[in-house]
Amino acid sequence: MPGDFLPIAVLIVLATLIAFVVVILGHLFGPRRPSARKGAPYESGMRPYGPGQRRIPIHFYLIAVLFILFDIEIVFLLPWAVILRKLGVFGLIEMAVFIVILLIGFIYAWKKGALEWE
């Protein structure tokens, strides 16, 4: 059984070795011409304004987390759809309960204004 994993172990070792070799070669042979302009902060092609420690609205992060949460929950529908005939009525009822719970969470986030963009 451990012999079955030998190709995977070789692949991991080779990938790690190649990554280290590429980084070291780039560091050894890459150009190094530091300047004040290269060392300046860069923010989307524009000069940054304000301090770097300023407060950032959390609304973007909230929407991103909600997207990931609902996206991952929806991914559970594919395996269920593949084996629906084997599960029968029990599987259908269980997935209906899952979708209702997911829908309640979505409606709650919607009513709280978490999906509104200002």
matplotlib code that plots the C-alpha trace (Angstrom):
import matplotlib.pyplot as plt

x = [0.0, 2.7, 4.3, 1.2, 2.0, 5.6, 4.8, 3.0, 5.9, 8.3, 6.1, 5.9, 9.7, 10.4, 7.9, 9.4, 13.0, 12.2, 10.5, 13.5, 15.9, 13.9, 13.7, 17.4, 18.4, 16.2, 17.8, 21.4, 21.1, 18.2, 18.9, 19.2, 18.9, 17.1, 15.8, 13.6, 10.8, 10.9, 10.9, 7.8, 4.4, 2.3, -1.5, -3.3, -1.3, -2.2, -0.3, -1.6, -3.3, -3.7, -1.9, -1.5, -3.2, -6.5, -9.9, -11.4, -15.1, -15.9, -18.8, -16.7, -15.4, -18.9, -20.2, -17.1, -17.6, -21.3, -20.5, -18.0, -20.4, -23.3, -21.1, -19.7, -23.2, -24.5, -21.6, -23.2, -26.1, -24.0, -23.1, -26.7, -28.0, -25.8, -27.0, -30.6, -32.2, -30.2, -31.3, -35.0, -37.6, -35.4, -32.7, -35.2, -36.6, -33.2, -32.0, -35.2, -34.5, -30.9, -32.2, -34.8, -32.1, -29.8, -32.7, -33.5, -29.9, -30.0, -33.2, -31.8, -28.7, -30.8, -33.2, -30.2, -28.9, -25.7, -26.1, -26.7, -23.8, -23.6]
y = [0.0, 2.6, 1.8, 3.2, 6.6, 6.6, 8.5, 11.2, 11.6, 11.8, 14.5, 16.6, 16.4, 17.3, 20.2, 21.6, 21.2, 22.9, 25.8, 26.3, 26.1, 28.7, 31.1, 30.8, 31.2, 34.3, 35.7, 35.0, 36.1, 38.6, 42.3, 44.4, 48.1, 49.6, 53.2, 55.5, 55.1, 51.3, 51.5, 53.8, 52.4, 51.3, 51.1, 50.2, 52.6, 55.6, 57.4, 56.2, 58.8, 58.8, 56.7, 53.0, 52.2, 54.0, 52.3, 50.4, 49.7, 46.1, 46.0, 44.6, 41.8, 41.0, 40.6, 38.5, 36.1, 35.8, 34.9, 32.3, 30.9, 30.5, 29.4, 26.6, 25.6, 25.4, 23.1, 20.5, 20.3, 18.6, 15.3, 15.2, 15.5, 12.7, 10.2, 11.4, 8.2, 6.1, 8.3, 8.3, 10.3, 10.6, 12.3, 14.6, 15.7, 16.1, 18.3, 20.3, 21.0, 22.0, 24.4, 25.9, 26.5, 28.1, 30.2, 31.4, 32.5, 34.3, 36.1, 37.1, 38.6, 40.3, 41.9, 43.0, 44.9, 42.9, 42.6, 46.3, 48.2, 51.9]
z = [0.0, 0.8, -2.6, -4.3, -2.9, -4.2, -7.4, -5.5, -3.1, -6.0, -7.6, -4.4, -3.9, -7.5, -7.5, -4.3, -5.6, -8.9, -7.0, -4.8, -7.8, -9.8, -6.9, -6.1, -9.8, -10.1, -7.0, -8.1, -11.8, -11.7, -12.2, -9.1, -9.8, -6.7, -7.1, -5.1, -7.6, -7.4, -3.6, -3.6, -2.6, -5.6, -5.5, -8.7, -10.8, -8.7, -6.0, -2.6, -0.5, 3.2, 5.8, 5.2, 8.6, 7.7, 8.4, 5.6, 5.3, 6.0, 3.6, 0.7, 2.9, 4.2, 0.6, -0.3, 2.7, 1.9, -1.7, -0.7, 1.9, -0.5, -3.3, -1.3, -0.1, -3.7, -4.6, -2.5, -5.0, -7.7, -5.8, -4.6, -8.1, -9.3, -6.7, -6.4, -7.7, -5.2, -2.3, -3.2, -1.4, 1.8, -0.2, -1.8, 1.6, 3.1, 0.3, 0.5, 4.2, 3.3, 0.6, 3.0, 5.6, 3.0, 1.7, 5.3, 5.6, 2.3, 3.1, 6.5, 4.9, 2.3, 4.9, 7.0, 4.0, 3.7, 0.0, -0.6, -2.3, -1.6]

ax = plt.figure().add_subplot(projection="3d")
ax.plot(x, y, z, "-o")
ax.set_aspect("equal")
plt.show()
